[in-house]
Amino acid sequence: MTAQRIYDTVADDFSRVNDLIIQRLSSDVPLVEKIAQYIIESGGKRLRPLLVLLSSQAAGYEKNDHLKLAAVIEFLHTATLLHDDVVDTSDMRRGRSTANARWGNAPSVLVGDFLYARAFEMMVELKSLPIMEVLSRATAVIAEGEVMQLINVKNPDLTEDQYMKVIHNKTAMLFEAASHTGALLAEANDDQERNLKDYGKYLGLAFQLVDDVLDYRGDAEAMGKNVGDDLAEGKTTLPLIYAMAHGTDDERQLIRQAIRKGGLDELPRILEIVERSGAIEYTMTKAREQANLAKECLKFLPASGHKAAMELLTEVAVARVS
């Protein structure tokens, strides 16, 4: 089973979700529709809606509301991307200009608000209070994660525990909400619901840990962003936290100054320190631990093609770094 086979498992549903997304992007305001379509069609993997499709059907769901739920999750994710790029003053995502770089900050924020509103409109149509409760809470937690990251920009004293809290709130929370609401839609039993919720959390943490490794050992063309972008923005991620803890005093001071200053003046030297300190291996070990925890959560599900795809997804999460 290759990575593409994960998507092949739900190919028809995935196509129907894409059609639904385009349909529900409709707006009487042309700029709203234009910006929303631009960011939705920007080449993302659609991992979060994929999780809805896989988790709901792995738990035995056989109706059609999983399509709408998957679209809701994608709208929530896209709204956070629009707002995130404005906050980070990013000008590139997935190899293309960000919406704020093309149309400005104000339209990007407002279209993000439109997508949140459309997501909650569709959420009401699902007529499930438990799903609404999970997604409402997730939206608040994600916003808190964004604020946590913002207040820690250029803070070299961020601890590993604090970092893990940030990436849980900012990234893993929507993975968790996707697999959890998939379980709720399928009316899974308590053990399945709890484990599918945890599956998304652990998978999201694994993906973010690997993303943070790729910032120091990635390919700009493949990632759609440049190596060192996190450092340039003054973000203290786990590779830097570990390198500061295990480097020499001079190396620690160099990294601290680079984080406080932002920019890439010291990037070549910092890349050497990160590699030599073992920070990449340490972060990847943490990512594999999270991926293994995610796979363990699937033991409560009956054998199926959807379960097999979810198992493979835990391997794909950490296979992006050779």
Disulfide bonds with the S-S distance in Angstrom:
none
